[in-house]
Structure formats: structure tokens, C-alpha cells
Amino acid sequence: MPDKKFPYYNRELSWMEFNGRVLEEANKKENPLMERLRFLAITGSNLDEFFMVRVAGVKAQVNSGYHAKDSFDLAPDELLAQLEEKTHRFMDRQYYCFHRSILPALNQEGINFLTAQQMNEEQLNYLSEYFKRVLFPVLTPLAVDSSRPFPLLANKSLNIAVCLKSKESKDGEKVFAIVQVPGILPRFLELPCENGRAFTLLEEVIIYKLDELFELHTIKAACPFRITRDSDLEIDEEAEDFMSEVKKSIKRRKRGRPVRLELLQNCDKSIRSFLIDQLKIKKREIYTLPGPLDLTFLSKFAGVEGFESMCFKPIVPVFPVDFWGYDDIFQAIREKDRLVHHPYESFDCVVKFIERAAEDENVLAIKQTLYRVSGHSPIIAALIRAAENGKQVTVLVELKARFDEENNINWATQLEKAGCHVIYGLQGLKTHCKIALVVRQEEDGIRRYLHLGTGNYNDSTAKIYTDLGLFTCNSQYGADASSLFNVITGYSRPPEYGHFAVAPHGLRNFFTQMIRAETANARQGLPSGITAKVNSLVDPEIIRLLYEASQAGVKIRLIVRGICCLIPGLEGISENITVISIVGQLLEHSRIFRFENAGSPKVYLGSADWMQRNLDHRVELVFPVSDPDLKQRVFEILDIFLSDNTNARVMLPDTTYQHVNRRNKPAFSAQLTFYKNAQERLKQVQEIGADSPLIPIHSAEESVSR
């Protein structure tokens, strides 16, 4: 337990609690069956990244003999022991969920996964034909012996280790080989089936047909296995060619030291010994599982055609009410600030903002930051068109966005070829802020239009991540935006911003001042309170300030989806703090901060979580919502989150979480309420607009597809 004077829950252990909440959703029988599969797949992909980055980092600290630690946190060797115990137990829970809960439910629906031993003749013939026609040409069996070393296996790839004995040898010596399960092909194969639907996994097909790959040998044993490697990039940011350095680092990631080996429980002893010897893996880094390995494939399986009735009713974004009736997006923003709530309201308005700017003859320049974008980004396409149309286009593409580096390198190259001025991020910092600035020549002079958001400019994730975006042409915000871009693109000294709070130079001080002001107000008997919604709360100084505020009587309500190192409800320390986590159909991603401010509440949105990296090592942006109507709307959004009794779990003083007690109240889901509200608000303005011949009428469906 952390120092009693400063309770602090370790971030890695807190993250494990978060992934446990996702696993609870996979276990929930009230969730649609295919969604339970998706939640289980998410726990798998989450755990992969956790091993590749966080567990690998702790192992590196232990191996290097690093012992320095904060007095309130765990030492690396203590933490590693706890993590290894927790991850082993967690993976046991994953497979218990799959085998004891989900598979029986699939069977009841007539959906079955079959091994070769369970197939009938027709299915075996189908399997053989698929192997001959599709699989065999792709497979490359790799023998391992004195002249052929153990291959460098890709991170997270699924492989089959094979133990063989030569048919021609009399001494019976065992030899080994590796067959990689092709990641380019679907992991599962549907089989002909008279009743219900039957599937098998690709590794089952390969193992069944191994004889055809090793005709001169007898197959003694075969076992699928999977390696997870240390994948945290080390990049020389002072390299002369930064893009080339990132590319080299990505290649090094593929050769990272193994930090986890997954094997089937019934793995042959000789194969197990062979893999341990070749991979130099430690016993506690081996995870023996009932299979199948790599549960992330379940996400694609849940999307198989015909399973739609076993999925959540989709949330189809509606046309944003704030833009209803406007064909000219710039006119709408000139009239007043506009707020959009994704994915309940369509991200299409953000795309249209950039697309219209690219084509508008009065637009002189576009400046934008890009952290994570989709594979076929319409925003990138619009920026390229803007440059081709002669506009000055400046784009910061963050090459250090973890696991999106290759995608971002490709986009940066395309943007440069089109004539855009591309910056690859700043030395020593990740640029994580979400801002787009459009400079337009108008009759009364130059006007700056802004989009400021809490989420990435990614049209794909905008359908499943909840985020808020503000459109404004407030001249003071515009001045701050120009100053911010001058810092990012040039050598400008960080300015005194009028309205923005920007990391790494001013954001920590901003939050410190705001929290201390609430503490002072409480001590003076003035209205006080803090409500914050973040993805993670890790920063020790912020936590210390929140504890001090609680002790002064400030009521603090925190909505923290993932990691929370603050411990609420501790007598004399944090009894005025509540923490809830919302895990549901959509991924909660927006960051919102409300401060009561002695009775005149202020509210801010932004890209930053309360973590050291966001406050000190990234370019982050937090901005106020000043329009009274929009402020009230954001207040209502926070109130709805705090009323959730369906997807919300409350953090207890012992650091565990439990579902919010409904106390005989009807079920209330914040996410479904936001969707319902978006539909009702649109319906209201449509009905009002129907009486006016001056306002074009579109259905929500037409608006989304436009």
C-alpha cells in the first residue's frame, strides 16, 4: 500500500483494473453475444500493448538494476512480481470467460468452432480443398537445425512449432520446424454445415495438413505459439533525417526482446523445451492457455454477416443540430460558436470544414495538427487538394504517435509531395493537441476560423470514440491559435495566451491555479467544486492538489475511464472525492474540466489527461467554452455522465470497482441518453425549419451521407 500520507495506486496495477472492467463487459449476459466477443477481443489487444510497452518497460528497469522510486510508489522489482501474478490470473479469467460462458452461448445459437477430429467427411474435404487452393501456396515451413537458425518471428504473429522425426533416419533423433500462420489470411474459415454455422481456425487447418508440408518426416507433435516483444521505440530525436530514424526504430521494434510466450496447455514437452531454449525466455514469462491463442480475432468474427441481430443496435450519427439549416459552414461559425458531440452527431461536419476550406477561393491558409488519422482519410485528401489549389497548407504530422508511426510516415510523404509544408513533430515532445485553423479573406478583413477538439482527426474512430469539438471564429481564440502554430512551426517563444492553456509550458500551472483557487474558495466559505472527465489520472502533483482540495471541503467528482492512481473515499484525505469509470458500447475519450469558481462556473475542453506526459512532455491544448448556451450544454453533458447507473462503476477506497448502485431507479445509460438527446434535438429543429421556406430541409440519413 502506498505511503499513508500520500495514497497513490500504481498506474500499471490500476490499468489492470481497467482491463478487468472491459472483461466484465464480456462476461455480462445482458450484453449482446457478439458484443461480448468484441469486449473479449479488446481485452486481448489491450493486454498485447500493455506487455509490449508497460511490462517491457518494468522488465527493462529491473534488468538494468534501476532502484530509484518515489516514496509513495512501488519499486520496479516489487511491481514486476505483482504484474506477473496479475497478468497470469487475468489471462486465466479471459479463457474462463471464453470457454465457460461465451462458447456455450455460441453453441446455443447454433454457432460452433470445430477441430478436424470433430468434422464430418464433407467438412474435411472442404478443409483439404481450401488448404490446397489457398493455404499451401502461402505457407513457408522453416526447418531449425545447425545450418538453419531459429527464424526472427514477427511480434504478435501466430506460429506453429513442429516436432519431427525423419522417416529415413534410424536413430530416431527429433528435429524441429516452424510454420507461420499467415496473418494476411482470415483467421477463421466457415465450413459447410446443414444445421447452424460451423467454423474452424486457420491453425487447425495447417496442423491437420502438416504431413503435406513435411513429406519426408513423421509428425511427432505440433503446437501453436505466440511471442510478444518489447516494442517501445527509442528514437534519436537529434538525428539529421528524423523520418529515416523513425523508420529504423520501427524495424528495431520487430526485433525487440520477447517479454511473453503464449503456449497451449497440452504443448508437447520437447517443443516447450525447444522454444524456451531458442527464445531464451524465463519461466514466468510463459503463459500456458487452453486456446485458441490471440483472442483479438474475435472482433472480426463478431462482424461476420448474419450475426447482426446479436450486436448492439448501432449508434448512427445524426446531423449536428448546431449546423442545421446552413449550407455555408463559415456563415454558421460567424454567427456563433458551435459545439458537436461525436459520435452522436456526425464527424462529417469536421471533414466538411476542411473540405470547404480546400475549395473556397477566399481561404488563404490551412494549419492543422494530425496525431492519428484513418487509413483512407478524407481530411488528408482535402489538405492535398487545398495545396493543389494554391493555398498555404501547414500540417504537423506526429511521427511518434505510438503504433501509428508507419501510417503517419505514409501520410506525411503524400502531403509533402502535394506541396504541403509538413512538420514531423517537435524534438523531445509529442504534439497531441487537436486544432485546425482556417485563414479566410473576407470583406471586412482577415478572419480566422477554428476547430478545437478533444479527439483525433480520424473519421473511423470518431464513430466509436466519444469526443467534443468546438467551432469558433472568436478573434481572441484565433490569435491564440496563430501563436500556438508559430511555436509549433518555428522558433517562437511560448507566448502568454489569452484564453488557451498549452502544455508543456503553461498547462500544469493552469490546472494548479484552478485547483488551488477552488481550495481557497472552500476555506472562505464560497461555492467550490471540481468536476473532471479524463481518460487517465496519474500525475502525483495533481493528485496531491486534489487531496488538499478535498481536505478543504471541495466536492470533487471525477469521471476517469482508465488508469486512476488517486484513491477516493479515504477518511481525512479524500472523503470528498468520488471516482467513476464508464465502460460501454462506445469508448469514452472526451476531456472536460469544470471549476465552480465561487459561483460563476468555468468549463474547459481539451486533449490532455492528468498525466505527467500530457502536462510536461507533449504539446497539449485546453480551451474554455465561453458561449453561455454551449457552457450550459457541457454542464448537462457532465451531469448525464454522473447519472449513469448502467455502464458506470464506482472506485472504492480499496482501489476495486463496483457497479453504481441503482437503488431501485430505472436503468440509465449516459451513452444511450446522449444518442436519444441528439435525435430529439435534431427532430425539434427539423420541425421548426419545416415552417420556413428559407431553410433547406434534409433528413438525418441524407445529412450523414452527404
ABEGO torsion letter per residue (X at the ends): XBBAABBBBBAAAAAAAAAAAAAAAAABAABBAAAAAAAAAAAAAAAAAAAAAAAAAAAAAAAAGBABBBAABBBAAAAAAAAAAAAAAAAAAAAAAAAAAAAAAAAAAGBBBBBAAABBAAAAAAAAAAAAAAAAAABBBBBBBAABBBBBBBBGBBBBBBBBBBAABAAGBBBBBBBBBBAABBABBBBBBABEBBBBBAAAAAAAAAAAABAABBBABBBBBBBBBBABBBBBAABABAAAAAAAAAAAAAABBBABBBBBAABBAAAAAAAAAAAGBBAAABBBBAOBBGAAAAAAAAABBGAAAABBBBBBBBBBAAABGBABAAAAAAABBBBBBOAABBAAAAAAAAAAAAABAABABBBBBBABBBABBAAAAAAAAAAAAGBBBBBBBBAABBGAAAAAAAAAAAAAAAGBBBBAEBBGBBBABBBBBBBBBBAAEBBBBBBBBABBBBAAAAAABBBBBBBBABAAAAAAAAAAAAAAABABBBBBBAABBBOAAAAAAAAAAAAAAAAAAAAAGBBBEBBBBBABBABAAAAAAAAAAAAAGBBBBBBBABBBABBBGBBGAAAABBBBBBBBABBBABBBBBBAGGGBBBBBBEABBBBAAAAAABBBBBBBBABAAAAAAAAAAAAAAAABAAABBBBBAAGBBBBBBAGGBBBBBAAAAAAAAAAAAAAAAAAAAAABAABBBBBAAAAAAX
